[in-house]
Amino acid sequence: MLRLLMALVVIVGLAAIVQVEVGFDQVERWLTTAGSTVRLPGSAAPQSRNWAGYTTTGGTFTEVGATWSVPQFAPDSPSGADAIWVGIGGVHGSDLIQAGTQETVTGRGTTNYQAWVETLPDVSHPVPLPISAGDSVTISLQEQASGDWLVSFANNTSGKTYQLTVAYASSHSSAEWVVEAPSGQRGRILPLDNFGSVSFTQAMTVKNGQRLTITQADGRPVTMVGQRARPLARPSSLDEDGAGFNVRQSP
């Protein structure tokens, strides 16, 4: 499968320097389906090796969107990456159309920021919308006609916008609002950067023709876990308006 090289993360080990391709080849993106679900002790909520946020199923989904702020990183932050996005599909099947932002920390005092769109099984592609640390962005996907999706990006801080139309055959089977540990070469999950906390607001979807909040769409929280089911990032409860929540990194 083709892969798009988005950035090069240099990870300094005790004995060697390891170079890792940071892309969004998400062959094994969703790991909470039957047979691979990981449960935290005493928890019945879904867990994933690389997703944290909210998902909803049980209908036909034709639009999704949300607003969030791009994380800021200290100059001495360790190497890693994260992706923040909204999407349609991907919970019950292999189809997924999504758009979001990527943050890649080099570990040498610099961080790369990028907006992108992806349609599985293709890899992600950057879009020409400049983003910086702390920027507020609004991103949405809307099916305008059968298989034609309008992908809209807005940098609310700079006032710049970008739109494109993507042809994609979706199952329309789910909607997602997610912070992810991206995958790189051969689908291996990359180290998660220290993003701290990401707040989603104005999160919405169109389910069975109705515009709904996450609460109204019966969204379910997903916790990202690592080895031995150790929590890496957790979503908060939904705000009173049903359209906002935080994803907070575990210490």
C-alpha positions as semicolon CSV with decimal commas, in nm:
position;residue;x (nm);y (nm);z (nm)
1;M;0,000;0,000;0,000
2;L;0,121;0,350;-0,082
3;R;0,215;0,571;0,207
4;L;0,247;0,947;0,224
5;L;0,549;1,064;0,421
6;M;0,410;1,347;0,632
7;A;0,711;1,419;0,853
8;L;1,021;1,262;0,998
9;V;1,030;1,212;1,372
10;V;1,378;1,166;1,514
11;I;1,365;0,964;1,832
12;V;1,686;0,960;2,032
13;G;1,737;0,631;2,216
14;L;1,999;0,531;2,468
15;A;2,213;0,360;2,207
16;A;2,094;0,479;1,866
17;I;1,890;0,729;1,672
18;V;1,579;0,576;1,520
19;Q;1,402;0,749;1,232
20;V;1,027;0,687;1,209
21;E;0,795;0,775;0,922
22;V;0,497;0,969;1,052
23;G;0,200;0,918;0,823
24;F;-0,165;0,825;0,858
25;D;-0,176;0,480;0,703
26;Q;-0,452;0,350;0,929
27;V;-0,494;-0,012;0,822
28;E;-0,543;-0,112;1,186
29;R;-0,694;0,216;1,299
30;W;-0,994;0,080;1,488
31;L;-0,900;-0,187;1,740
32;T;-1,210;-0,215;1,956
33;T;-1,418;-0,444;1,738
34;A;-1,511;-0,796;1,846
35;G;-1,206;-1,010;1,905
36;S;-0,967;-0,724;1,972
37;T;-1,146;-0,516;2,233
38;V;-0,943;-0,422;2,539
39;R;-1,131;-0,364;2,865
40;L;-1,012;-0,166;3,161
41;P;-1,082;-0,324;3,500
42;G;-1,440;-0,255;3,601
43;S;-1,520;-0,075;3,274
44;A;-1,773;-0,167;3,008
45;A;-1,688;0,128;2,780
46;P;-1,500;0,073;2,452
47;Q;-1,123;0,103;2,450
48;S;-0,880;0,140;2,161
49;R;-0,506;0,119;2,109
50;N;-0,503;0,451;1,921
51;W;-0,838;0,636;1,959
52;A;-0,976;0,852;2,238
53;G;-1,298;1,047;2,203
54;Y;-1,656;0,969;2,106
55;T;-1,817;0,750;1,841
56;T;-2,177;0,683;1,747
57;T;-2,341;0,409;1,542
58;G;-2,690;0,277;1,474
59;G;-2,800;0,496;1,186
60;T;-2,707;0,656;0,853
61;F;-2,454;0,937;0,902
62;T;-2,404;1,198;0,629
63;E;-2,233;1,486;0,811
64;V;-1,999;1,540;1,103
65;G;-1,812;1,839;1,241
66;A;-1,649;2,002;1,543
67;T;-1,425;2,283;1,662
68;W;-1,102;2,241;1,861
69;S;-0,777;2,424;1,942
70;V;-0,441;2,302;1,809
71;P;-0,225;2,184;2,103
72;Q;0,084;2,378;2,211
73;F;0,408;2,206;2,304
74;A;0,701;2,309;2,521
75;P;1,043;2,333;2,347
76;D;1,167;2,034;2,547
77;S;0,867;1,811;2,464
78;P;0,967;1,455;2,373
79;S;0,920;1,316;2,022
80;G;0,577;1,196;1,919
81;A;0,267;1,270;1,717
82;D;-0,107;1,311;1,747
83;A;-0,399;1,356;1,509
84;I;-0,728;1,526;1,594
85;W;-1,016;1,462;1,357
86;V;-1,380;1,404;1,272
87;G;-1,493;1,119;1,050
88;I;-1,769;0,906;0,900
89;G;-1,739;0,525;0,901
90;G;-1,461;0,313;1,045
91;V;-1,619;0,157;1,354
92;H;-1,782;-0,149;1,199
93;G;-1,598;-0,169;0,868
94;S;-1,287;-0,073;0,674
95;D;-1,428;0,242;0,516
96;L;-1,351;0,581;0,675
97;I;-1,353;0,938;0,546
98;Q;-1,196;1,184;0,789
99;A;-1,033;1,524;0,817
100;G;-0,834;1,690;1,091
101;T;-0,506;1,831;1,215
102;Q;-0,171;1,665;1,276
103;E;0,091;1,765;1,531
104;T;0,439;1,612;1,502
105;V;0,698;1,687;1,772
106;T;1,059;1,630;1,667
107;G;1,209;1,629;2,016
108;R;1,457;1,895;1,906
109;G;1,250;2,198;1,997
110;T;1,030;2,212;1,687
111;T;0,675;2,099;1,612
112;N;0,515;2,059;1,270
113;Y;0,145;2,136;1,222
114;Q;-0,070;2,034;0,928
115;A;-0,434;2,002;0,823
116;W;-0,522;1,691;0,624
117;V;-0,793;1,471;0,474
118;E;-0,795;1,092;0,438
119;T;-1,015;0,830;0,273
120;L;-0,930;0,469;0,358
121;P;-0,762;0,266;0,221
122;D;-0,573;0,567;0,082
123;V;-0,333;0,754;0,309
124;S;-0,374;1,110;0,434
125;H;-0,312;1,413;0,214
126;P;-0,224;1,760;0,344
127;V;-0,443;2,057;0,257
128;P;-0,315;2,414;0,208
129;L;-0,459;2,564;0,525
130;P;-0,185;2,705;0,751
131;I;-0,232;2,620;1,120
132;S;-0,024;2,703;1,425
133;A;-0,016;2,617;1,793
134;G;-0,319;2,752;1,975
135;D;-0,527;2,813;1,660
136;S;-0,898;2,739;1,681
137;V;-1,010;2,525;1,386
138;T;-1,349;2,405;1,266
139;I;-1,361;2,103;1,035
140;S;-1,662;1,927;0,883
141;L;-1,752;1,657;0,633
142;Q;-2,085;1,676;0,450
143;E;-2,222;1,444;0,182
144;Q;-2,384;1,673;-0,075
145;A;-2,482;1,404;-0,323
146;S;-2,439;1,029;-0,324
147;G;-2,066;0,969;-0,283
148;D;-1,966;1,338;-0,309
149;W;-1,834;1,487;0,015
150;L;-1,768;1,854;0,087
151;V;-1,473;1,880;0,327
152;S;-1,454;2,223;0,495
153;F;-1,166;2,366;0,698
154;A;-1,171;2,697;0,884
155;N;-0,891;2,850;1,089
156;N;-1,102;3,067;1,318
157;T;-0,791;3,242;1,451
158;S;-0,647;3,353;1,117
159;G;-0,978;3,376;0,933
160;K;-0,851;3,155;0,650
161;T;-1,065;2,874;0,504
162;Y;-1,029;2,589;0,258
163;Q;-1,278;2,351;0,096
164;L;-1,254;2,054;-0,135
165;T;-1,490;1,792;-0,273
166;V;-1,396;1,427;-0,234
167;A;-1,558;1,131;-0,410
168;Y;-1,590;0,841;-0,166
169;A;-1,823;0,543;-0,123
170;S;-1,906;0,538;0,248
171;S;-2,105;0,292;0,454
172;H;-2,243;0,592;0,651
173;S;-2,239;0,357;0,950
174;S;-2,078;0,574;1,221
175;A;-1,952;0,919;1,316
176;E;-1,642;1,000;1,521
177;W;-1,472;1,282;1,714
178;V;-1,124;1,155;1,800
179;V;-0,773;1,227;1,923
180;E;-0,548;0,958;1,779
181;A;-0,200;0,817;1,810
182;P;-0,122;0,794;1,434
183;S;0,025;0,495;1,257
184;G;0,339;0,493;1,050
185;Q;0,531;0,237;0,851
186;R;0,354;-0,101;0,823
187;G;0,067;0,025;1,038
188;R;0,270;0,046;1,358
189;I;0,128;0,291;1,611
190;L;0,369;0,578;1,674
191;P;0,458;0,725;2,013
192;L;0,194;0,968;2,133
193;D;0,316;1,321;2,193
194;N;0,241;1,516;2,512
195;F;-0,067;1,696;2,379
196;G;-0,207;1,739;2,731
197;S;-0,573;1,812;2,667
198;V;-0,790;1,879;2,363
199;S;-1,136;2,037;2,393
200;F;-1,401;1,962;2,130
201;T;-1,692;2,207;2,100
202;Q;-1,987;2,244;1,861
203;A;-1,960;1,873;1,784
204;M;-2,247;1,760;1,563
205;T;-2,357;1,498;1,314
206;V;-2,645;1,436;1,076
207;K;-2,801;1,100;1,154
208;N;-3,096;0,971;0,950
209;G;-3,142;1,322;0,812
210;Q;-3,151;1,496;1,152
211;R;-2,886;1,735;1,282
212;L;-2,785;1,614;1,630
213;T;-2,535;1,671;1,908
214;I;-2,322;1,381;2,033
215;T;-2,567;1,326;2,318
216;Q;-2,868;1,325;2,086
217;A;-2,687;1,082;1,854
218;D;-2,619;0,840;2,146
219;G;-2,243;0,887;2,129
220;R;-2,021;0,656;2,335
221;P;-1,684;0,744;2,492
222;V;-1,368;0,559;2,385
223;T;-1,053;0,545;2,600
224;M;-0,707;0,501;2,446
225;V;-0,505;0,233;2,624
226;G;-0,149;0,107;2,602
227;Q;0,024;-0,204;2,726
228;R;-0,157;-0,394;3,001
229;A;-0,462;-0,178;2,929
230;R;-0,300;0,126;3,090
231;P;-0,507;0,436;3,003
232;L;-0,323;0,679;2,775
233;A;-0,601;0,931;2,707
234;R;-0,961;0,958;2,829
235;P;-1,260;1,158;2,711
236;S;-1,456;1,352;2,970
237;S;-1,829;1,337;3,012
238;L;-2,020;1,543;2,759
239;D;-2,098;1,904;2,837
240;E;-2,454;2,006;2,928
241;D;-2,522;2,104;2,567
242;G;-2,419;1,755;2,451
243;A;-2,179;1,900;2,195
244;G;-1,853;1,937;2,384
245;F;-1,597;1,731;2,576
246;N;-1,226;1,711;2,660
247;V;-0,975;1,441;2,578
248;R;-0,717;1,447;2,855
249;Q;-0,387;1,262;2,846
250;S;-0,325;1,030;3,137
251;P;-0,018;1,106;3,354
